[in-house]
Amino acid sequence: MAWLLKLTILKRGGPGLHRSVGPFFILLILGQFCDEGLWLIVDVFTGSTGNYIGW
């Protein structure tokens, strides 16, 4: 999936767009880690496990 997204970005916007959207995807990954870290801290203090946002 990542290579398809990269290919699409390169075809539509070229190397300039590819360089400019890089930080966005890095921030998505860091945001996921921060979210998981927050739930880990909540689990430690409350003694519960398996916290998630469910539908």
PDB file with SEQRES, HELIX, SHEET and CRYST1 records, atoms N, CA, C and O in Angstrom:
SEQRES   1 A   55  MET ALA TRP LEU LEU LYS LEU THR ILE LEU LYS ARG GLY          
SEQRES   2 A   55  GLY PRO GLY LEU HIS ARG SER VAL GLY PRO PHE PHE ILE          
SEQRES   3 A   55  LEU LEU ILE LEU GLY GLN PHE CYS ASP GLU GLY LEU TRP          
SEQRES   4 A   55  LEU ILE VAL ASP VAL PHE THR GLY SER THR GLY ASN TYR          
SEQRES   5 A   55  ILE GLY TRP                                                  
HELIX    1 AA1 ALA A    2  THR A   46  1                                  45    
CRYST1    1.000    1.000    1.000  90.00  90.00  90.00 P 1           1          
ATOM      1  N   MET A   1       0.823  -1.178   0.000  1.00  0.00           N  
ATOM      2  CA  MET A   1       0.000   0.000   0.000  1.00  0.00           C  
ATOM      3  C   MET A   1       0.879   1.259   0.000  1.00  0.00           C  
ATOM      4  O   MET A   1       0.566   2.249  -0.661  1.00  0.00           O  
ATOM      5  N   ALA A   2       1.975   1.200   0.748  1.00  0.00           N  
ATOM      6  CA  ALA A   2       2.863   2.360   0.822  1.00  0.00           C  
ATOM      7  C   ALA A   2       3.496   2.663  -0.527  1.00  0.00           C  
ATOM      8  O   ALA A   2       3.604   3.826  -0.915  1.00  0.00           O  
ATOM      9  N   TRP A   3       3.914   1.633  -1.241  1.00  0.00           N  
ATOM     10  CA  TRP A   3       4.548   1.886  -2.531  1.00  0.00           C  
ATOM     11  C   TRP A   3       3.548   2.456  -3.530  1.00  0.00           C  
ATOM     12  O   TRP A   3       3.921   3.263  -4.382  1.00  0.00           O  
ATOM     13  N   LEU A   4       2.273   2.047  -3.439  1.00  0.00           N  
ATOM     14  CA  LEU A   4       1.251   2.579  -4.322  1.00  0.00           C  
ATOM     15  C   LEU A   4       1.003   4.064  -4.029  1.00  0.00           C  
ATOM     16  O   LEU A   4       0.855   4.872  -4.946  1.00  0.00           O  
ATOM     17  N   LEU A   5       0.961   4.401  -2.759  1.00  0.00           N  
ATOM     18  CA  LEU A   5       0.793   5.797  -2.369  1.00  0.00           C  
ATOM     19  C   LEU A   5       1.988   6.632  -2.822  1.00  0.00           C  
ATOM     20  O   LEU A   5       1.825   7.741  -3.330  1.00  0.00           O  
ATOM     21  N   LYS A   6       3.184   6.090  -2.634  1.00  0.00           N  
ATOM     22  CA  LYS A   6       4.393   6.804  -3.058  1.00  0.00           C  
ATOM     23  C   LYS A   6       4.398   7.004  -4.571  1.00  0.00           C  
ATOM     24  O   LYS A   6       4.722   8.089  -5.054  1.00  0.00           O  
ATOM     25  N   LEU A   7       4.044   5.977  -5.307  1.00  0.00           N  
ATOM     26  CA  LEU A   7       4.001   6.069  -6.763  1.00  0.00           C  
ATOM     27  C   LEU A   7       2.998   7.125  -7.211  1.00  0.00           C  
ATOM     28  O   LEU A   7       3.278   7.908  -8.118  1.00  0.00           O  
ATOM     29  N   THR A   8       1.831   7.145  -6.575  1.00  0.00           N  
ATOM     30  CA  THR A   8       0.809   8.127  -6.922  1.00  0.00           C  
ATOM     31  C   THR A   8       1.280   9.544  -6.639  1.00  0.00           C  
ATOM     32  O   THR A   8       1.094  10.443  -7.459  1.00  0.00           O  
ATOM     33  N   ILE A   9       1.891   9.740  -5.477  1.00  0.00           N  
ATOM     34  CA  ILE A   9       2.398  11.077  -5.122  1.00  0.00           C  
ATOM     35  C   ILE A   9       3.468  11.516  -6.103  1.00  0.00           C  
ATOM     36  O   ILE A   9       3.471  12.668  -6.536  1.00  0.00           O  
ATOM     37  N   LEU A  10       4.379  10.618  -6.462  1.00  0.00           N  
ATOM     38  CA  LEU A  10       5.441  10.984  -7.400  1.00  0.00           C  
ATOM     39  C   LEU A  10       4.899  11.277  -8.789  1.00  0.00           C  
ATOM     40  O   LEU A  10       5.383  12.191  -9.456  1.00  0.00           O  
ATOM     41  N   LYS A  11       3.897  10.513  -9.243  1.00  0.00           N  
ATOM     42  CA  LYS A  11       3.335  10.751 -10.566  1.00  0.00           C  
ATOM     43  C   LYS A  11       2.536  12.051 -10.621  1.00  0.00           C  
ATOM     44  O   LYS A  11       2.596  12.777 -11.613  1.00  0.00           O  
ATOM     45  N   ARG A  12       1.794  12.340  -9.564  1.00  0.00           N  
ATOM     46  CA  ARG A  12       0.928  13.529  -9.565  1.00  0.00           C  
ATOM     47  C   ARG A  12       1.699  14.824  -9.278  1.00  0.00           C  
ATOM     48  O   ARG A  12       1.471  15.846  -9.925  1.00  0.00           O  
ATOM     49  N   GLY A  13       2.612  14.769  -8.303  1.00  0.00           N  
ATOM     50  CA  GLY A  13       3.257  16.003  -7.874  1.00  0.00           C  
ATOM     51  C   GLY A  13       4.752  16.061  -8.062  1.00  0.00           C  
ATOM     52  O   GLY A  13       5.355  17.121  -7.898  1.00  0.00           O  
ATOM     53  N   GLY A  14       5.362  14.943  -8.402  1.00  0.00           N  
ATOM     54  CA  GLY A  14       6.798  14.921  -8.614  1.00  0.00           C  
ATOM     55  C   GLY A  14       7.582  14.883  -7.310  1.00  0.00           C  
ATOM     56  O   GLY A  14       7.007  14.746  -6.230  1.00  0.00           O  
ATOM     57  N   PRO A  15       8.892  15.005  -7.423  1.00  0.00           N  
ATOM     58  CA  PRO A  15       9.752  14.926  -6.241  1.00  0.00           C  
ATOM     59  C   PRO A  15       9.504  16.034  -5.215  1.00  0.00           C  
ATOM     60  O   PRO A  15       9.688  15.827  -4.016  1.00  0.00           O  
ATOM     61  N   GLY A  16       9.090  17.196  -5.688  1.00  0.00           N  
ATOM     62  CA  GLY A  16       8.828  18.297  -4.757  1.00  0.00           C  
ATOM     63  C   GLY A  16       7.685  17.975  -3.803  1.00  0.00           C  
ATOM     64  O   GLY A  16       7.796  18.200  -2.598  1.00  0.00           O  
ATOM     65  N   LEU A  17       6.596  17.451  -4.337  1.00  0.00           N  
ATOM     66  CA  LEU A  17       5.475  17.056  -3.485  1.00  0.00           C  
ATOM     67  C   LEU A  17       5.873  15.900  -2.577  1.00  0.00           C  
ATOM     68  O   LEU A  17       5.470  15.848  -1.415  1.00  0.00           O  
ATOM     69  N   HIS A  18       6.661  14.980  -3.109  1.00  0.00           N  
ATOM     70  CA  HIS A  18       7.100  13.834  -2.303  1.00  0.00           C  
ATOM     71  C   HIS A  18       7.884  14.300  -1.087  1.00  0.00           C  
ATOM     72  O   HIS A  18       7.698  13.775   0.011  1.00  0.00           O  
ATOM     73  N   ARG A  19       8.761  15.282  -1.275  1.00  0.00           N  
ATOM     74  CA  ARG A  19       9.533  15.822  -0.151  1.00  0.00           C  
ATOM     75  C   ARG A  19       8.644  16.598   0.819  1.00  0.00           C  
ATOM     76  O   ARG A  19       8.877  16.567   2.028  1.00  0.00           O  
ATOM     77  N   SER A  20       7.648  17.280   0.312  1.00  0.00           N  
ATOM     78  CA  SER A  20       6.826  18.115   1.194  1.00  0.00           C  
ATOM     79  C   SER A  20       5.817  17.309   2.004  1.00  0.00           C  
ATOM     80  O   SER A  20       5.424  17.756   3.082  1.00  0.00           O  
ATOM     81  N   VAL A  21       5.380  16.143   1.537  1.00  0.00           N  
ATOM     82  CA  VAL A  21       4.413  15.349   2.311  1.00  0.00           C  
ATOM     83  C   VAL A  21       5.100  14.365   3.248  1.00  0.00           C  
ATOM     84  O   VAL A  21       4.432  13.720   4.056  1.00  0.00           O  
ATOM     85  N   GLY A  22       6.399  14.240   3.158  1.00  0.00           N  
ATOM     86  CA  GLY A  22       7.137  13.327   4.034  1.00  0.00           C  
ATOM     87  C   GLY A  22       6.909  13.582   5.511  1.00  0.00           C  
ATOM     88  O   GLY A  22       6.618  12.641   6.249  1.00  0.00           O  
ATOM     89  N   PRO A  23       7.030  14.829   5.973  1.00  0.00           N  
ATOM     90  CA  PRO A  23       6.796  15.104   7.391  1.00  0.00           C  
ATOM     91  C   PRO A  23       5.376  14.754   7.853  1.00  0.00           C  
ATOM     92  O   PRO A  23       5.184  14.358   9.002  1.00  0.00           O  
ATOM     93  N   PHE A  24       4.399  14.894   6.983  1.00  0.00           N  
ATOM     94  CA  PHE A  24       3.023  14.540   7.341  1.00  0.00           C  
ATOM     95  C   PHE A  24       2.929  13.062   7.725  1.00  0.00           C  
ATOM     96  O   PHE A  24       2.317  12.722   8.738  1.00  0.00           O  
ATOM     97  N   PHE A  25       3.524  12.195   6.929  1.00  0.00           N  
ATOM     98  CA  PHE A  25       3.439  10.767   7.210  1.00  0.00           C  
ATOM     99  C   PHE A  25       4.272  10.379   8.429  1.00  0.00           C  
ATOM    100  O   PHE A  25       3.900   9.469   9.170  1.00  0.00           O  
ATOM    101  N   ILE A  26       5.384  11.056   8.639  1.00  0.00           N  
ATOM    102  CA  ILE A  26       6.173  10.808   9.844  1.00  0.00           C  
ATOM    103  C   ILE A  26       5.381  11.206  11.079  1.00  0.00           C  
ATOM    104  O   ILE A  26       5.422  10.513  12.096  1.00  0.00           O  
ATOM    105  N   LEU A  27       4.661  12.322  10.995  1.00  0.00           N  
ATOM    106  CA  LEU A  27       3.829  12.750  12.125  1.00  0.00           C  
ATOM    107  C   LEU A  27       2.672  11.793  12.376  1.00  0.00           C  
ATOM    108  O   LEU A  27       2.265  11.618  13.525  1.00  0.00           O  
ATOM    109  N   LEU A  28       2.132  11.171  11.336  1.00  0.00           N  
ATOM    110  CA  LEU A  28       1.096  10.155  11.539  1.00  0.00           C  
ATOM    111  C   LEU A  28       1.641   8.980  12.353  1.00  0.00           C  
ATOM    112  O   LEU A  28       0.973   8.483  13.259  1.00  0.00           O  
ATOM    113  N   ILE A  29       2.837   8.548  12.031  1.00  0.00           N  
ATOM    114  CA  ILE A  29       3.452   7.436  12.755  1.00  0.00           C  
ATOM    115  C   ILE A  29       3.749   7.829  14.195  1.00  0.00           C  
ATOM    116  O   ILE A  29       3.472   7.062  15.117  1.00  0.00           O  
ATOM    117  N   LEU A  30       4.313   9.021  14.397  1.00  0.00           N  
ATOM    118  CA  LEU A  30       4.602   9.481  15.754  1.00  0.00           C  
ATOM    119  C   LEU A  30       3.323   9.661  16.567  1.00  0.00           C  
ATOM    120  O   LEU A  30       3.306   9.378  17.765  1.00  0.00           O  
ATOM    121  N   GLY A  31       2.274  10.120  15.937  1.00  0.00           N  
ATOM    122  CA  GLY A  31       0.997  10.266  16.620  1.00  0.00           C  
ATOM    123  C   GLY A  31       0.452   8.929  17.093  1.00  0.00           C  
ATOM    124  O   GLY A  31      -0.113   8.835  18.182  1.00  0.00           O  
ATOM    125  N   GLN A  32       0.619   7.905  16.287  1.00  0.00           N  
ATOM    126  CA  GLN A  32       0.172   6.568  16.682  1.00  0.00           C  
ATOM    127  C   GLN A  32       0.957   6.074  17.897  1.00  0.00           C  
ATOM    128  O   GLN A  32       0.377   5.493  18.815  1.00  0.00           O  
ATOM    129  N   PHE A  33       2.256   6.298  17.907  1.00  0.00           N  
ATOM    130  CA  PHE A  33       3.067   5.895  19.054  1.00  0.00           C  
ATOM    131  C   PHE A  33       2.667   6.660  20.316  1.00  0.00           C  
ATOM    132  O   PHE A  33       2.604   6.083  21.401  1.00  0.00           O  
ATOM    133  N   CYS A  34       2.399   7.952  20.173  1.00  0.00           N  
ATOM    134  CA  CYS A  34       1.986   8.753  21.336  1.00  0.00           C  
ATOM    135  C   CYS A  34       0.642   8.279  21.871  1.00  0.00           C  
ATOM    136  O   CYS A  34       0.439   8.226  23.084  1.00  0.00           O  
ATOM    137  N   ASP A  35      -0.266   7.939  20.981  1.00  0.00           N  
ATOM    138  CA  ASP A  35      -1.571   7.437  21.398  1.00  0.00           C  
ATOM    139  C   ASP A  35      -1.426   6.121  22.170  1.00  0.00           C  
ATOM    140  O   ASP A  35      -2.033   5.947  23.227  1.00  0.00           O  
ATOM    141  N   GLU A  36      -0.633   5.214  21.648  1.00  0.00           N  
ATOM    142  CA  GLU A  36      -0.417   3.937  22.334  1.00  0.00           C  
ATOM    143  C   GLU A  36       0.288   4.143  23.669  1.00  0.00           C  
ATOM    144  O   GLU A  36      -0.022   3.461  24.646  1.00  0.00           O  
ATOM    145  N   GLY A  37       1.231   5.077  23.717  1.00  0.00           N  
ATOM    146  CA  GLY A  37       1.915   5.377  24.970  1.00  0.00           C  
ATOM    147  C   GLY A  37       0.974   5.941  26.016  1.00  0.00           C  
ATOM    148  O   GLY A  37       1.082   5.610  27.197  1.00  0.00           O  
ATOM    149  N   LEU A  38       0.053   6.791  25.590  1.00  0.00           N  
ATOM    150  CA  LEU A  38      -0.940   7.344  26.511  1.00  0.00           C  
ATOM    151  C   LEU A  38      -1.800   6.236  27.105  1.00  0.00           C  
ATOM    152  O   LEU A  38      -2.038   6.218  28.313  1.00  0.00           O  
ATOM    153  N   TRP A  39      -2.268   5.313  26.269  1.00  0.00           N  
ATOM    154  CA  TRP A  39      -3.094   4.214  26.781  1.00  0.00           C  
ATOM    155  C   TRP A  39      -2.286   3.284  27.687  1.00  0.00           C  
ATOM    156  O   TRP A  39      -2.832   2.707  28.627  1.00  0.00           O  
ATOM    157  N   LEU A  40      -0.993   3.137  27.411  1.00  0.00           N  
ATOM    158  CA  LEU A  40      -0.143   2.334  28.285  1.00  0.00           C  
ATOM    159  C   LEU A  40      -0.059   2.960  29.670  1.00  0.00           C  
ATOM    160  O   LEU A  40      -0.122   2.258  30.679  1.00  0.00           O  
ATOM    161  N   ILE A  41       0.083   4.275  29.718  1.00  0.00           N  
ATOM    162  CA  ILE A  41       0.133   4.986  31.005  1.00  0.00           C  
ATOM    163  C   ILE A  41      -1.205   4.846  31.729  1.00  0.00           C  
ATOM    164  O   ILE A  41      -1.231   4.625  32.939  1.00  0.00           O  
ATOM    165  N   VAL A  42      -2.312   4.972  31.003  1.00  0.00           N  
ATOM    166  CA  VAL A  42      -3.634   4.800  31.611  1.00  0.00           C  
ATOM    167  C   VAL A  42      -3.764   3.391  32.184  1.00  0.00           C  
ATOM    168  O   VAL A  42      -4.275   3.220  33.291  1.00  0.00           O  
ATOM    169  N   ASP A  43      -3.307   2.380  31.443  1.00  0.00           N  
ATOM    170  CA  ASP A  43      -3.361   0.994  31.924  1.00  0.00           C  
ATOM    171  C   ASP A  43      -2.552   0.803  33.198  1.00  0.00           C  
ATOM    172  O   ASP A  43      -2.989   0.101  34.110  1.00  0.00           O  
ATOM    173  N   VAL A  44      -1.383   1.417  33.269  1.00  0.00           N  
ATOM    174  CA  VAL A  44      -0.532   1.265  34.449  1.00  0.00           C  
ATOM    175  C   VAL A  44      -1.204   1.854  35.677  1.00  0.00           C  
ATOM    176  O   VAL A  44      -1.190   1.239  36.744  1.00  0.00           O  
ATOM    177  N   PHE A  45      -1.789   3.032  35.545  1.00  0.00           N  
ATOM    178  CA  PHE A  45      -2.383   3.699  36.692  1.00  0.00           C  
ATOM    179  C   PHE A  45      -3.746   3.132  37.090  1.00  0.00           C  
ATOM    180  O   PHE A  45      -4.123   3.212  38.259  1.00  0.00           O  
ATOM    181  N   THR A  46      -4.491   2.562  36.142  1.00  0.00           N  
ATOM    182  CA  THR A  46      -5.822   2.055  36.469  1.00  0.00           C  
ATOM    183  C   THR A  46      -5.845   0.546  36.672  1.00  0.00           C  
ATOM    184  O   THR A  46      -6.816   0.011  37.207  1.00  0.00           O  
ATOM    185  N   GLY A  47      -4.804  -0.138  36.259  1.00  0.00           N  
ATOM    186  CA  GLY A  47      -4.758  -1.589  36.414  1.00  0.00           C  
ATOM    187  C   GLY A  47      -5.580  -2.338  35.381  1.00  0.00           C  
ATOM    188  O   GLY A  47      -5.746  -3.553  35.489  1.00  0.00           O  
ATOM    189  N   SER A  48      -6.098  -1.635  34.382  1.00  0.00           N  
ATOM    190  CA  SER A  48      -6.877  -2.302  33.342  1.00  0.00           C  
ATOM    191  C   SER A  48      -5.990  -2.607  32.144  1.00  0.00           C  
ATOM    192  O   SER A  48      -4.850  -2.148  32.067  1.00  0.00           O  
ATOM    193  N   THR A  49      -6.523  -3.385  31.214  1.00  0.00           N  
ATOM    194  CA  THR A  49      -5.787  -3.703  29.994  1.00  0.00           C  
ATOM    195  C   THR A  49      -6.736  -3.647  28.814  1.00  0.00           C  
ATOM    196  O   THR A  49      -7.956  -3.689  28.976  1.00  0.00           O  
ATOM    197  N   GLY A  50      -6.170  -3.553  27.644  1.00  0.00           N  
ATOM    198  CA  GLY A  50      -6.965  -3.622  26.428  1.00  0.00           C  
ATOM    199  C   GLY A  50      -7.788  -2.396  26.137  1.00  0.00           C  
ATOM    200  O   GLY A  50      -8.866  -2.514  25.554  1.00  0.00           O  
ATOM    201  N   ASN A  51      -7.326  -1.218  26.520  1.00  0.00           N  
ATOM    202  CA  ASN A  51      -8.087  -0.007  26.211  1.00  0.00           C  
ATOM    203  C   ASN A  51      -8.009   0.272  24.710  1.00  0.00           C  
ATOM    204  O   ASN A  51      -6.934   0.221  24.112  1.00  0.00           O  
ATOM    205  N   TYR A  52      -9.147   0.562  24.122  1.00  0.00           N  
ATOM    206  CA  TYR A  52      -9.220   0.960  22.729  1.00  0.00           C  
ATOM    207  C   TYR A  52     -10.505   1.715  22.491  1.00  0.00           C  
ATOM    208  O   TYR A  52     -11.445   1.647  23.283  1.00  0.00           O  
ATOM    209  N   ILE A  53     -10.530   2.433  21.392  1.00  0.00           N  
ATOM    210  CA  ILE A  53     -11.743   3.142  21.013  1.00  0.00           C  
ATOM    211  C   ILE A  53     -12.504   2.216  20.085  1.00  0.00           C  
ATOM    212  O   ILE A  53     -12.085   2.009  18.947  1.00  0.00           O  
ATOM    213  N   GLY A  54     -13.591   1.664  20.536  1.00  0.00           N  
ATOM    214  CA  GLY A  54     -14.347   0.711  19.734  1.00  0.00           C  
ATOM    215  C   GLY A  54     -15.627   1.312  19.189  1.00  0.00           C  
ATOM    216  O   GLY A  54     -16.121   2.326  19.681  1.00  0.00           O  
ATOM    217  N   TRP A  55     -16.141   0.678  18.184  1.00  0.00           N  
ATOM    218  CA  TRP A  55     -17.385   1.145  17.571  1.00  0.00           C  
ATOM    219  C   TRP A  55     -18.511   0.306  18.023  1.00  0.00           C  
ATOM    220  O   TRP A  55     -19.652   0.535  17.621  1.00  0.00           O  
TER     221      TRP A  55                                                      
END                                                                             
